Amino acid sequence: MTATPIAVVTGASSGIGAATARSLAGAGYHVVLTARRKDRVEALATELTDAGHRATAHPLDVTDRAAVDAFAASLDGSEPVKVLVNNAGGALGADSVATGDPADWRQMYEVNVIGTLNLTQALLPALTASGDGTVVVLSSTAGHGTYEGGAGYVAAKHGAHVLAETLRLEIVGTPVRVVEIAPGMVKTEGFATTRFRGDTEKAAKVYEGVADPLTAEDVADTVTWAVTRPAHVNIDLLIVRPRAQASNTKVHRQH
């Protein structure tokens, strides 16, 4: 009997992470859900299991290296680890460089870059041993073009982009692909609200007048498509935006 391949998804408690877990479960993976919110990942694991899929919840803070190493060790090797989706991340604030809080910058870098580094380092041996592994880095169009009020997030996501690009160079010749998916404007349940520290009015203005921003499911579909290509096909970088968004600073808004 062929073992079910494992796909580890970080930040799987909501938004793009949860949608990606659902999509990969539907594609036949045993999804291992990690996030800090224990109740959320356990509820999602139950939902997927009840629907006939294989899912396991593992509460995890990706910035805690000891916890990440323990998590990696808990994957006992009975099923091959084929996919790692580095989705955990997020933005804090929209301040200028002159007024930005260094603590916000540090937190964004820790989650978006160091968290990705931690999981990738911890799981790379298993991904390689699988004979056909894929590392996915969920960056952002912010990592490819700056905008006013976004420097801290832009710097963090540029770091994630460079991590993916460099890793691809360094492990070429091994049976592991490195895929970067860079979404533009995605309307999820918490991204903008978290960025503006719970200010729902400010969060709503991000999407004001935009008829159809991307959904978490749109991005999840893109991730699943990329990782299910034939093993010799590597989607190095895929930027995905809604039709209404031409760049980080050019968005068509209906009035």
C-alpha positions as CSV (number, residue, x, y, z in Angstrom):
1,M,0.0,0.0,0.0
2,T,1.4,3.4,-1.0
3,A,1.9,5.8,1.9
4,T,0.0,9.0,1.7
5,P,2.3,12.0,1.1
6,I,2.4,14.7,3.7
7,A,2.0,18.4,3.1
8,V,2.9,20.6,6.0
9,V,1.1,24.0,5.9
10,T,2.2,26.8,8.3
11,G,-0.2,29.5,9.4
12,A,-3.1,27.1,8.7
13,S,-5.5,28.5,11.3
14,S,-7.2,30.9,8.9
15,G,-7.1,32.7,5.5
16,I,-4.7,31.4,2.8
17,G,-3.2,28.8,5.1
18,A,-6.6,27.2,5.9
19,A,-7.7,27.4,2.3
20,T,-4.5,25.8,1.1
21,A,-4.8,23.0,3.6
22,R,-8.4,22.3,2.4
23,S,-7.2,22.3,-1.2
24,L,-4.2,20.1,-0.7
25,A,-6.3,17.6,1.4
26,G,-8.7,17.5,-1.6
27,A,-5.7,16.7,-3.8
28,G,-4.9,13.6,-1.8
29,Y,-2.3,14.8,0.7
30,H,-2.2,14.1,4.4
31,V,-2.1,17.7,5.5
32,V,-0.3,18.6,8.7
33,L,-1.7,21.9,10.0
34,T,0.5,24.2,12.1
35,A,-0.3,27.5,13.6
36,R,-0.2,29.2,17.1
37,R,-4.0,29.0,17.5
38,K,-4.5,25.4,18.8
39,D,-8.3,25.6,18.7
40,R,-8.4,26.7,15.1
41,V,-6.1,24.1,13.7
42,E,-7.7,21.3,15.6
43,A,-11.2,22.4,14.4
44,L,-9.9,22.5,10.8
45,A,-8.3,19.0,11.2
46,T,-11.6,17.7,12.5
47,E,-13.5,19.3,9.6
48,L,-11.2,17.7,7.0
49,T,-11.2,14.3,8.7
50,D,-15.0,14.3,8.9
51,A,-15.0,15.0,5.1
52,G,-12.9,11.9,4.6
53,H,-9.5,13.5,4.2
54,R,-6.3,12.9,6.3
55,A,-5.4,15.8,8.5
56,T,-3.4,16.3,11.7
57,A,-3.2,19.4,13.8
58,H,0.1,20.5,15.4
59,P,0.1,23.8,17.3
60,L,3.4,25.6,16.5
61,D,5.1,29.0,16.7
62,V,7.3,29.0,13.6
63,T,9.7,31.5,15.3
64,D,10.4,29.0,18.1
65,R,13.3,26.9,16.7
66,A,13.3,24.3,19.5
67,A,9.6,23.8,18.9
68,V,10.1,23.6,15.1
69,D,12.8,21.0,15.5
70,A,10.6,18.9,17.9
71,F,7.8,19.1,15.3
72,A,10.1,17.9,12.5
73,A,11.2,15.0,14.7
74,S,7.6,14.1,15.4
75,L,7.1,13.2,11.7
76,D,8.2,9.6,12.0
77,G,9.0,8.8,8.4
78,S,6.2,6.3,7.9
79,E,4.8,8.7,5.3
80,P,7.0,10.8,3.0
81,V,7.1,14.6,3.6
82,K,6.5,15.8,0.0
83,V,5.4,19.5,0.5
84,L,6.1,22.3,2.8
85,V,4.0,25.4,2.4
86,N,5.6,28.3,4.2
87,N,2.5,30.5,4.6
88,A,2.9,31.9,8.2
89,G,3.5,35.6,8.0
90,G,1.7,38.9,8.0
91,A,2.0,42.7,8.2
92,L,2.0,45.1,11.1
93,G,1.3,48.8,10.7
94,A,1.5,51.1,7.7
95,D,3.9,53.7,9.1
96,S,6.7,55.5,7.2
97,V,10.3,54.6,7.6
98,A,10.7,57.8,9.7
99,T,8.0,56.8,12.2
100,G,7.9,53.0,12.0
101,D,8.3,51.0,15.2
102,P,11.4,48.8,15.1
103,A,9.6,46.2,17.2
104,D,7.0,45.8,14.3
105,W,9.8,45.4,11.8
106,R,11.5,42.8,13.9
107,Q,8.3,40.8,14.4
108,M,7.5,40.9,10.7
109,Y,11.0,39.7,9.9
110,E,10.9,37.0,12.5
111,V,7.7,35.5,11.2
112,N,8.0,36.0,7.5
113,V,11.7,35.2,7.1
114,I,13.1,33.4,10.2
115,G,10.0,31.3,10.5
116,T,10.3,30.3,6.9
117,L,14.0,29.6,7.4
118,N,13.3,27.5,10.6
119,L,10.7,25.2,8.9
120,T,12.7,24.9,5.7
121,Q,15.9,23.9,7.5
122,A,14.1,21.5,9.8
123,L,12.2,19.7,7.0
124,L,14.6,19.9,4.1
125,P,16.2,16.5,5.0
126,A,12.8,14.8,4.9
127,L,11.7,16.6,1.7
128,T,15.0,15.4,0.1
129,A,14.6,11.9,1.3
130,S,11.1,11.7,-0.2
131,G,12.7,11.8,-3.6
132,D,10.2,14.4,-4.9
133,G,9.9,17.3,-2.4
134,T,8.5,20.9,-2.9
135,V,9.2,23.9,-0.7
136,V,6.6,26.7,-1.3
137,V,7.3,30.2,-0.1
138,L,4.2,32.4,0.1
139,S,5.8,35.8,-0.4
140,S,3.8,38.8,-1.7
141,T,3.9,41.3,-4.5
142,A,5.2,43.5,-1.7
143,G,8.5,41.6,-2.0
144,H,8.7,42.7,-5.6
145,G,7.7,46.4,-5.5
146,T,7.7,48.9,-2.7
147,Y,5.1,51.3,-1.7
148,E,4.8,54.2,0.8
149,G,3.9,53.1,4.3
150,G,4.9,49.5,3.6
151,A,8.7,49.4,4.0
152,G,8.7,47.0,7.0
153,Y,6.5,44.5,5.3
154,V,8.2,45.0,2.0
155,A,11.6,44.4,3.5
156,A,10.3,41.2,5.2
157,K,8.7,39.8,2.1
158,H,11.7,40.7,0.0
159,G,13.7,38.7,2.5
160,A,11.3,35.7,1.9
161,H,11.7,36.2,-1.9
162,V,15.5,36.2,-1.6
163,L,15.5,33.1,0.7
164,A,13.5,31.2,-2.0
165,E,15.6,32.4,-4.9
166,T,18.9,31.5,-3.1
167,L,17.7,28.2,-1.8
168,R,16.8,27.2,-5.4
169,L,20.4,28.0,-6.5
170,E,21.9,26.1,-3.6
171,I,19.9,22.8,-3.9
172,V,19.7,22.5,-7.7
173,G,20.4,18.9,-8.5
174,T,18.5,17.5,-5.5
175,P,15.0,16.2,-5.8
176,V,13.4,19.3,-4.2
177,R,11.7,22.1,-6.0
178,V,11.4,25.7,-4.7
179,V,8.3,27.5,-5.6
180,E,7.5,31.1,-4.8
181,I,3.9,32.3,-5.0
182,A,3.5,36.1,-4.6
183,P,-0.1,37.2,-4.2
184,G,-1.3,40.7,-4.6
185,M,-4.5,42.1,-3.1
186,V,-6.1,39.2,-1.2
187,K,-9.2,39.8,1.0
188,T,-9.1,37.4,3.9
189,E,-10.7,37.4,7.3
190,G,-7.8,38.9,9.2
191,F,-4.8,40.2,7.2
192,A,-5.7,43.9,7.0
193,T,-7.4,43.9,10.4
194,T,-4.2,42.5,12.0
195,R,-2.1,45.1,10.1
196,F,-4.2,47.9,11.5
197,R,-4.4,46.4,15.0
198,G,-8.1,45.6,15.0
199,D,-9.2,48.8,13.2
200,T,-11.9,47.3,11.0
201,E,-12.7,50.7,9.4
202,K,-9.1,51.1,8.2
203,A,-9.0,47.5,7.1
204,A,-12.1,47.9,5.0
205,K,-10.7,50.9,3.1
206,V,-7.9,48.7,1.7
207,Y,-10.5,46.9,-0.4
208,E,-12.9,49.8,-0.9
209,G,-14.3,50.0,-4.4
210,V,-12.4,46.9,-5.6
211,A,-15.0,44.7,-7.1
212,D,-13.2,41.4,-6.9
213,P,-10.0,41.1,-4.9
214,L,-8.4,37.7,-4.7
215,T,-9.8,35.3,-2.2
216,A,-7.8,32.8,0.0
217,E,-9.2,30.1,-2.2
218,D,-7.8,31.7,-5.3
219,V,-4.3,31.6,-3.8
220,A,-4.8,28.0,-2.5
221,D,-5.8,26.9,-5.9
222,T,-2.6,28.5,-7.3
223,V,-0.5,26.7,-4.7
224,T,-2.1,23.3,-5.3
225,W,-1.6,23.7,-9.1
226,A,2.1,24.6,-8.7
227,V,2.9,21.6,-6.4
228,T,1.0,19.1,-8.5
229,R,2.9,19.8,-11.7
230,P,5.0,16.9,-12.9
231,A,8.2,16.5,-10.8
232,H,10.5,18.0,-13.5
233,V,8.4,21.2,-13.7
234,N,9.4,24.0,-11.3
235,I,7.2,27.1,-11.0
236,D,10.0,29.4,-9.9
237,L,7.9,32.4,-9.3
238,L,4.2,33.1,-9.8
239,I,2.8,36.5,-9.2
240,V,-1.0,36.5,-8.9
241,R,-3.2,39.6,-8.6
242,P,-6.8,40.4,-9.1
243,R,-7.6,41.9,-12.5
244,A,-8.4,45.2,-10.8
245,Q,-4.8,45.5,-9.6
246,A,-2.1,46.5,-12.0
247,S,0.6,47.1,-9.4
248,N,1.0,47.6,-5.7
249,T,0.1,51.3,-6.2
250,K,-2.3,51.1,-9.2
251,V,-5.7,49.7,-8.4
252,H,-9.0,50.3,-10.2
253,R,-11.7,51.2,-7.7
254,Q,-15.4,51.6,-8.6
255,H,-17.1,54.6,-7.2
